[in-house]
């Protein structure tokens, strides 16, 4: 009997301890999440557990305003300043983030000095954040301090070798350096005049040797220029030497010409076996966006140039979604038997979450769900062209200011609207044998131009038909010419995984 009473008392004690522990847990978890400002989805409402406790405070309005510096820079500067003055908050919105957002707001207003100061404060607080260095480098570059910008871009790249902002910044700086060298070098006509006043190479053995050395140097420089687009930086001399024609009367020149002809004949033989196919589209008569006058002109001019150099061209102007899809199907069907395929597109394009889309003239992006049905995704096209035995050349003059992209972003939640930046997205890697060229740097907008064609197309037409010029040399010249024509406001960009030289026009003996 005593044992039974003892067992009952122990059971009651265990139940009491368990009930007390459960109560403490129910109280402790809400208090913890109250301090953090949120409740997990699996927890019941606070008032059902702790009816006497107030609801957690919402995120301060200053943080909401500071978080969107592009929407209202002045309001963001004031809100971020108040956050910085208060110090770290329990919501995780610390001074480093506030300094960065205030720096962005100053940069939007064109006050580069104050922007640099805020980015520097953010770096002082968090010295291992590569994005902070890249942002300060961008502000320094805009302020004209090229050396400081280059150092910060290099610092960001060391912390994160894949930081695209840092890589883009370095390439912009080096391209401007190349343009500056090109603008101070003598023109081909002046070089020809200089050669005309020199003694003939046959007058002496020393003169012939000197001429041979000059030709060899020029050939080596031209070879280096062919590979300059695959490097993170651009070597300034490579831009100038490709524009200088070596003397034609020396034996060394004949040897060099014979080598060029042999290389060109090899490429031509490869082309003859598989053929060349191009798709050229120019969209300008948009129904739900501002119309672009130049893309139809660009497409017609490029299509004509490609036909001249032996391409079977599919051409389309002002295409709606159905017509674009049909042309892409026809293009991919012909591309299956080609050795070189080329796509040129001029018109509106956009990037969303790092993926690129071409926009038909009838596109209407009223809701996020419209994107896959109203646009043509470039990434799917690249997947369809993924044959390592073929050369794919993609030329995109689709980086113009695009109101459809802004309208689309306005329908997204605030957390995702930043995933629709300007211009097109860069590809960190492309399929083997593929070259992608943009009219301007990734994330930037290109100019439509004041003449009949855009600056990018105008320069492309000047260079794509030059005999014996390798495609990467073509794009190097285009980059320098467009940068010079636009005052460095537009820097063409390319990404290549080509496995060898691609010469579109055979050089005559």
Wavefront OBJ file of the C-alpha trace (Angstrom):
o trace
v 0.000 0.000 0.000
v 2.819 2.397 0.852
v 4.578 1.599 -2.383
v 1.420 2.440 -4.320
v 1.169 5.860 -2.629
v 4.828 6.581 -3.338
v 4.378 5.706 -7.028
v 1.324 7.972 -7.315
v 3.201 10.882 -5.687
v 6.129 10.451 -8.094
v 3.771 10.454 -11.088
v 2.141 13.697 -9.937
v 5.575 15.275 -9.415
v 6.718 14.264 -12.937
v 3.555 15.702 -14.498
v 4.015 18.977 -12.620
v 7.646 19.318 -13.723
v 6.704 18.591 -17.374
v 3.907 21.158 -17.348
v 6.213 23.789 -15.888
v 8.906 23.069 -18.503
v 6.362 23.336 -21.314
v 5.176 26.690 -19.976
v 8.733 27.995 -19.814
v 9.342 26.908 -23.406
v 6.150 28.595 -24.593
v 7.262 31.790 -22.898
v 10.943 31.651 -23.882
v 10.462 31.143 -27.664
v 8.098 34.105 -28.153
v 10.433 36.319 -26.101
v 13.380 35.328 -28.311
v 11.515 36.031 -31.533
v 10.072 39.204 -30.033
v 13.634 40.426 -29.621
v 14.442 39.484 -33.236
v 11.329 41.133 -34.597
v 9.635 38.107 -36.230
v 7.864 34.829 -35.449
v 8.493 31.556 -37.290
v 5.648 30.266 -39.436
v 5.144 27.181 -37.262
v 4.556 29.221 -34.058
v 1.013 30.303 -33.128
v 0.134 34.003 -32.882
v 1.738 35.801 -29.939
v -1.503 36.857 -28.366
v -2.607 33.219 -28.110
v 0.415 32.442 -25.877
v 1.281 35.747 -24.225
v -1.842 37.893 -24.382
v -0.326 40.634 -22.222
v 2.784 41.183 -24.370
v 2.769 43.867 -27.099
v 3.377 42.898 -30.738
v 6.991 43.274 -31.947
v 7.799 46.646 -33.504
v 7.899 46.803 -37.318
v 11.081 47.516 -39.253
v 11.761 51.255 -38.817
v 10.623 53.448 -41.673
v 14.143 54.903 -41.952
v 15.451 51.473 -42.915
v 12.787 51.101 -45.614
v 13.693 54.481 -47.119
v 17.460 54.001 -46.794
v 17.132 50.613 -48.490
v 15.970 52.253 -51.754
v 18.498 54.982 -52.559
v 17.563 55.068 -56.251
v 13.890 55.821 -55.572
v 14.451 59.121 -53.712
v 18.149 59.931 -53.161
v 17.523 62.939 -50.887
v 15.150 61.021 -48.612
v 17.526 58.054 -48.552
v 20.471 60.278 -47.578
v 18.507 61.678 -44.616
v 17.197 58.263 -43.514
v 20.583 56.553 -43.805
v 22.159 59.431 -41.851
v 19.749 58.885 -38.958
v 20.544 55.157 -38.926
v 24.297 55.869 -38.928
v 23.866 58.321 -36.047
v 21.964 55.758 -33.960
v 24.481 52.965 -34.478
v 23.706 49.241 -34.903
v 20.068 48.207 -34.461
v 18.613 44.949 -33.266
v 17.048 44.486 -36.699
v 20.439 43.845 -38.274
v 20.503 47.114 -40.211
v 23.990 48.234 -39.315
v 25.989 51.360 -40.183
v 27.981 49.611 -42.954
v 24.847 48.964 -45.019
v 23.575 52.470 -44.300
v 26.888 53.977 -45.442
v 26.720 51.973 -48.690
v 23.134 52.985 -49.458
v 23.867 56.621 -48.657
v 26.898 56.393 -50.943
v 24.653 55.058 -53.707
v 22.279 57.973 -53.189
v 25.151 60.484 -53.375
v 26.386 58.777 -56.537
v 22.907 59.097 -58.082
v 23.097 62.827 -57.384
v 26.554 63.060 -58.965
v 28.321 63.915 -55.689
v 31.225 61.506 -56.141
v 33.346 62.843 -53.269
v 30.666 62.196 -50.630
v 29.880 58.825 -52.199
v 33.536 57.805 -51.960
v 33.634 58.929 -48.324
v 30.620 56.758 -47.448
v 31.981 53.728 -49.307
v 35.285 54.215 -47.439
v 33.443 54.202 -44.095
v 31.670 50.984 -45.100
v 35.035 49.398 -46.000
v 36.483 50.500 -42.651
v 33.645 48.670 -40.870
v 33.677 45.599 -43.139
v 37.087 45.401 -44.850
v 36.435 41.989 -46.436
v 33.365 42.899 -48.510
v 34.378 42.887 -52.212
v 31.211 44.682 -53.304
v 32.157 47.724 -51.187
v 35.516 48.018 -52.965
v 33.826 47.632 -56.367
v 31.307 50.361 -55.539
v 33.999 52.754 -54.350
v 35.980 51.970 -57.500
v 32.963 52.889 -59.621
v 32.580 56.216 -57.832
v 36.306 56.957 -58.191
v 36.140 56.082 -61.881
v 33.208 58.465 -62.350
v 35.164 61.141 -60.481
v 38.098 60.741 -62.877
v 40.520 59.139 -60.402
v 41.490 56.214 -62.639
v 44.413 54.971 -60.538
v 42.362 54.770 -57.334
v 39.512 53.082 -59.220
v 41.869 50.491 -60.703
v 43.291 49.703 -57.240
v 39.830 49.232 -55.748
v 38.655 47.045 -58.641
v 41.757 44.891 -58.185
v 41.062 44.682 -54.423
v 37.483 43.547 -55.096
v 38.698 40.969 -57.622
v 41.224 39.586 -55.123
v 38.480 39.116 -52.537
v 36.065 37.681 -55.119
v 37.595 36.694 -58.491
v 34.091 36.413 -59.985
v 32.923 39.887 -58.950
v 31.496 41.121 -62.248
v 31.413 44.804 -61.250
v 35.147 44.736 -60.579
v 35.948 42.890 -63.821
v 33.749 45.256 -65.831
v 35.413 48.268 -64.217
v 38.907 47.008 -65.022
v 37.988 46.351 -68.635
v 36.451 49.820 -69.005
v 39.613 51.439 -67.679
v 41.951 49.437 -69.894
v 39.789 50.014 -72.954
v 39.882 53.768 -72.365
v 43.670 53.528 -72.132
v 43.727 51.699 -75.460
v 41.516 54.352 -77.030
v 43.793 57.116 -75.733
v 46.811 55.419 -77.303
v 44.913 54.918 -80.575
v 43.907 58.585 -80.714
v 47.534 59.742 -80.401
v 49.017 57.261 -82.902
v 49.605 58.223 -86.557
v 46.853 57.348 -89.021
v 47.354 54.628 -91.682
v 47.604 57.383 -94.331
v 50.380 59.104 -92.384
v 52.149 55.760 -91.974
v 51.913 55.154 -95.722
v 53.357 58.619 -96.378
v 56.230 57.871 -94.037
v 56.951 54.600 -95.795
v 56.812 56.377 -99.146
v 59.655 58.722 -98.127
v 61.889 55.925 -96.861
v 64.599 54.385 -99.115
v 63.602 51.133 -100.903
v 64.364 47.986 -98.929
v 66.518 46.616 -101.759
v 69.143 49.434 -101.531
v 71.080 47.719 -98.799
v 71.163 44.534 -96.760
v 70.876 46.508 -93.517
v 67.708 48.231 -94.715
v 66.180 44.906 -95.746
v 66.976 43.413 -92.346
v 65.406 46.409 -90.623
v 62.278 46.099 -92.746
v 62.022 42.380 -91.995
v 62.330 43.080 -88.272
v 59.571 45.713 -88.457
v 57.270 43.323 -90.298
v 57.919 40.553 -87.787
v 57.164 42.932 -84.917
v 53.947 44.038 -86.584
v 52.903 40.422 -87.194
v 53.593 39.499 -83.564
v 51.626 42.518 -82.352
v 48.718 41.622 -84.608
v 48.757 38.052 -83.278
v 48.677 39.400 -79.725
v 45.746 41.638 -80.657
v 43.786 38.593 -81.821
v 43.828 37.277 -78.270
v 43.356 40.541 -76.414
v 39.603 40.129 -76.045
v 39.989 36.955 -73.999
v 42.121 38.703 -71.390
v 40.756 40.711 -68.431
v 42.824 43.680 -69.609
v 43.533 45.272 -72.979
v 47.129 45.967 -74.018
v 47.175 49.491 -75.518
v 49.673 48.831 -78.347
v 47.541 45.981 -79.711
v 44.849 48.425 -80.824
v 47.204 50.572 -82.859
v 49.376 47.972 -84.537
v 46.446 46.152 -86.155
v 45.612 49.291 -88.110
v 49.108 49.609 -89.651
v 49.765 47.719 -92.902
v 53.357 46.400 -93.224
v 55.388 47.372 -96.317
v 54.504 45.211 -99.322
v 57.855 45.104 -101.148
v 60.062 43.151 -98.763
v 60.650 39.379 -98.783
v 59.537 39.188 -95.172
v 56.212 40.749 -96.161
v 55.741 38.102 -98.833
v 56.345 35.357 -96.274
v 53.908 36.966 -93.843
v 51.305 37.355 -96.602
v 51.769 33.710 -97.597
v 51.174 32.658 -93.967
v 48.023 34.773 -93.784
v 46.764 33.295 -97.044
v 47.400 29.765 -95.805
v 45.510 30.454 -92.575
v 42.665 32.103 -94.463
v 42.467 29.215 -96.939
v 42.258 26.761 -94.042
v 39.340 28.686 -92.561
v 37.712 29.022 -95.991
v 38.033 25.283 -96.548
v 36.339 24.601 -93.231
v 33.532 27.023 -94.128
v 33.057 25.414 -97.560
v 32.503 22.033 -95.968
v 29.792 23.282 -93.569
v 28.557 26.626 -94.893
v 27.697 29.844 -93.070
v 24.263 30.742 -91.749
v 23.163 34.043 -90.177
v 19.976 35.318 -88.544
v 19.596 39.114 -88.544
v 16.705 40.817 -86.694
v 16.027 44.518 -86.198
v 13.050 45.496 -84.001
v 12.123 49.165 -83.693
v 8.345 49.634 -84.140
v 7.374 48.715 -80.571
v 3.709 48.882 -79.602
v 4.114 49.175 -75.820
v 7.524 50.896 -75.601
v 9.334 53.798 -77.190
v 10.063 53.172 -80.865
v 13.663 52.860 -82.026
v 14.437 54.295 -85.475
v 17.785 52.605 -86.081
v 17.404 48.806 -85.509
v 15.614 48.150 -88.836
v 18.348 50.119 -90.638
v 21.019 48.267 -88.650
v 19.558 44.881 -89.554
v 19.294 45.627 -93.278
v 22.865 46.955 -93.439
v 24.347 44.006 -91.502
v 22.340 41.494 -93.564
v 23.731 43.020 -96.764
v 27.306 42.924 -95.458
v 26.987 39.279 -94.385
v 25.614 38.271 -97.785
v 28.617 39.945 -99.398
v 31.017 37.755 -97.409
v 29.218 34.487 -98.107
v 26.541 34.017 -95.424
v 23.120 32.504 -96.056
v 21.072 35.178 -94.256
v 17.615 34.935 -92.675
v 16.467 38.531 -92.210
v 13.572 39.998 -90.226
v 12.455 43.516 -89.341
v 9.878 44.581 -86.707
v 8.881 41.017 -85.818
v 6.147 40.094 -83.360
v 6.534 37.121 -81.015
v 5.167 34.510 -83.427
v 7.363 35.718 -86.302
v 10.483 35.784 -84.105
v 9.853 32.232 -82.914
v 9.443 31.036 -86.506
v 12.676 32.688 -87.624
v 14.579 31.201 -84.705
v 13.257 27.724 -85.587
v 14.315 28.161 -89.225
v 17.711 29.463 -88.123
v 18.378 26.537 -85.773
v 17.315 24.082 -88.488
v 19.867 25.530 -90.942
v 22.510 25.900 -88.220
v 22.589 22.146 -87.637
v 24.579 21.692 -90.879
v 26.704 24.872 -90.721
v 30.286 25.353 -89.603
v 29.800 29.045 -88.697
v 26.521 30.516 -87.428
v 25.979 34.174 -86.631
v 23.120 35.968 -84.855
v 22.770 39.748 -85.012
v 19.944 41.373 -83.040
v 19.178 45.089 -82.732
v 16.280 46.324 -80.618
v 15.068 46.184 -77.040
v 16.441 43.547 -74.667
v 16.420 43.055 -70.908
v 17.888 40.952 -68.143
v 15.987 39.351 -65.260
v 17.779 37.363 -62.550
v 20.933 37.279 -64.680
v 19.184 35.825 -67.770
v 18.832 37.762 -71.023
v 15.694 38.214 -73.128
v 15.010 39.679 -76.581
v 11.752 41.603 -76.913
v 9.371 41.325 -79.906
v 7.568 44.467 -81.060
v 4.205 43.315 -79.635
v 5.501 42.380 -76.151
v 3.438 43.494 -73.177
v 4.948 42.906 -69.732
v 2.113 43.759 -67.359
v 2.689 40.907 -64.898
v 5.732 38.833 -63.846
v 4.113 35.731 -65.373
v 4.195 37.407 -68.819
v 7.984 37.128 -69.174
v 8.328 33.591 -70.641
v 5.373 34.108 -73.010
v 6.137 37.622 -74.304
v 9.932 37.449 -74.830
v 12.596 35.230 -76.408
v 15.170 33.905 -73.942
v 18.735 34.043 -75.291
v 19.949 31.321 -72.944
v 17.672 28.744 -74.573
v 19.046 29.699 -77.977
v 22.620 29.281 -76.715
v 21.729 25.840 -75.353
v 20.388 24.864 -78.791
v 23.643 26.010 -80.443
v 25.811 24.027 -78.025
v 27.751 22.011 -80.634
v 31.523 22.122 -79.897
v 32.291 21.418 -83.572
v 30.686 24.671 -84.726
v 31.616 28.347 -84.376
v 28.824 30.503 -82.911
v 29.008 34.305 -83.116
v 26.317 36.268 -81.241
v 26.200 40.058 -81.759
v 23.701 41.895 -79.527
v 22.930 45.577 -80.088
v 20.108 45.253 -77.563
v 21.286 47.309 -74.591
v 19.225 50.454 -75.175
v 17.240 52.199 -72.436
v 14.154 50.014 -72.081
v 10.904 51.254 -70.484
v 9.438 47.745 -70.678
v 12.104 46.551 -68.245
v 11.291 49.371 -65.816
v 7.572 48.647 -66.091
v 8.201 44.952 -65.508
v 10.357 45.693 -62.454
v 7.634 47.933 -60.991
v 5.272 44.940 -60.872
v 7.731 42.824 -58.899
v 8.049 42.773 -55.093
v 10.586 45.236 -53.741
v 12.939 42.378 -52.885
v 13.070 41.283 -56.558
v 12.864 44.560 -58.457
v 16.645 44.928 -58.192
v 16.953 41.737 -60.277
v 15.972 43.766 -63.391
v 18.923 46.143 -63.884
v 19.691 48.104 -67.042
v 21.181 46.569 -70.153
v 22.020 42.896 -70.555
v 23.692 40.468 -68.178
v 27.221 39.147 -68.710
v 27.837 35.432 -69.077
v 30.519 34.108 -66.730
v 31.086 31.234 -69.176
v 29.941 30.405 -72.695
v 29.831 27.126 -74.581
v 32.902 25.909 -76.424
v 33.345 27.622 -79.772
v 31.068 30.556 -78.929
v 31.672 34.299 -78.972
v 29.120 36.769 -77.574
v 29.529 40.499 -78.195
v 27.440 43.307 -76.690
v 27.059 46.868 -77.942
v 28.137 48.059 -74.491
v 29.368 46.723 -71.153
v 27.015 44.397 -69.231
v 24.504 46.283 -67.109
v 24.971 49.474 -69.151
v 22.760 51.074 -71.801
v 23.870 51.738 -75.373
v 23.117 54.694 -77.626
v 20.692 54.314 -80.513
v 22.733 56.872 -82.475
v 21.954 60.055 -84.372
v 22.666 58.717 -87.866
v 21.065 55.939 -89.884
v 22.777 53.239 -87.753
v 23.778 52.838 -84.123
v 27.442 53.507 -83.173
v 28.026 49.770 -82.658
v 26.571 48.784 -86.039
v 28.341 51.631 -87.837
v 31.744 50.440 -86.597
v 30.866 46.791 -87.209
v 30.065 47.585 -90.842
v 33.458 49.303 -91.197
v 35.409 46.292 -89.964
v 33.537 43.035 -90.567
v 34.406 43.012 -94.290
v 38.128 43.749 -93.850
v 40.063 40.904 -95.547
v 42.209 38.713 -93.322
v 40.957 40.209 -90.044
v 40.224 37.694 -87.282
v 36.808 38.158 -85.602
v 38.319 39.136 -82.235
v 40.452 41.745 -83.979
v 37.264 43.023 -85.611
v 35.667 43.462 -82.190
v 38.783 45.096 -80.731
v 38.634 47.721 -83.461
v 34.895 48.139 -82.946
v 35.431 48.671 -79.214
v 38.025 51.383 -79.784
v 35.987 53.176 -82.470
v 32.718 53.163 -80.496
v 34.453 54.378 -77.327
v 36.064 57.210 -79.264
v 32.827 58.117 -81.087
v 30.779 58.252 -77.855
v 33.341 59.926 -75.601
v 33.791 56.667 -73.630
v 30.087 56.618 -72.733
v 29.694 53.295 -74.520
v 32.297 50.512 -74.381
v 31.442 47.368 -76.395
v 32.099 44.093 -74.638
v 32.640 40.479 -75.629
v 33.108 37.047 -74.082
v 34.787 34.282 -76.083
v 35.543 30.578 -75.872
v 36.648 30.228 -79.494
v 39.131 27.407 -80.052
v 41.013 29.053 -82.932
v 41.150 31.994 -85.323
v 37.963 32.794 -87.252
v 38.545 34.890 -90.382
v 35.305 35.845 -92.117
v 36.875 37.360 -95.261
v 39.730 35.586 -97.057
v 42.749 37.764 -97.695
v 43.879 37.936 -101.322
v 47.542 37.035 -102.086
l 1 2 3 4 5 6 7 8 9 10 11 12 13 14 15 16 17 18 19 20 21 22 23 24 25 26 27 28 29 30 31 32 33 34 35 36 37 38 39 40 41 42 43 44 45 46 47 48 49 50 51 52 53 54 55 56 57 58 59 60 61 62 63 64 65 66 67 68 69 70 71 72 73 74 75 76 77 78 79 80 81 82 83 84 85 86 87 88 89 90 91 92 93 94 95 96 97 98 99 100 101 102 103 104 105 106 107 108 109 110 111 112 113 114 115 116 117 118 119 120 121 122 123 124 125 126 127 128 129 130 131 132 133 134 135 136 137 138 139 140 141 142 143 144 145 146 147 148 149 150 151 152 153 154 155 156 157 158 159 160 161 162 163 164 165 166 167 168 169 170 171 172 173 174 175 176 177 178 179 180 181 182 183 184 185 186 187 188 189 190 191 192 193 194 195 196 197 198 199 200 201 202 203 204 205 206 207 208 209 210 211 212 213 214 215 216 217 218 219 220 221 222 223 224 225 226 227 228 229 230 231 232 233 234 235 236 237 238 239 240 241 242 243 244 245 246 247 248 249 250 251 252 253 254 255 256 257 258 259 260 261 262 263 264 265 266 267 268 269 270 271 272 273 274 275 276 277 278 279 280 281 282 283 284 285 286 287 288 289 290 291 292 293 294 295 296 297 298 299 300 301 302 303 304 305 306 307 308 309 310 311 312 313 314 315 316 317 318 319 320 321 322 323 324 325 326 327 328 329 330 331 332 333 334 335 336 337 338 339 340 341 342 343 344 345 346 347 348 349 350 351 352 353 354 355 356 357 358 359 360 361 362 363 364 365 366 367 368 369 370 371 372 373 374 375 376 377 378 379 380 381 382 383 384 385 386 387 388 389 390 391 392 393 394 395 396 397 398 399 400 401 402 403 404 405 406 407 408 409 410 411 412 413 414 415 416 417 418 419 420 421 422 423 424 425 426 427 428 429 430 431 432 433 434 435 436 437 438 439 440 441 442 443 444 445 446 447 448 449 450 451 452 453 454 455 456 457 458 459 460 461 462 463 464 465 466 467 468 469 470 471 472 473 474 475 476 477 478 479 480 481 482 483 484 485 486 487 488 489 490 491 492 493 494 495 496 497 498 499 500 501 502 503 504 505 506 507 508 509
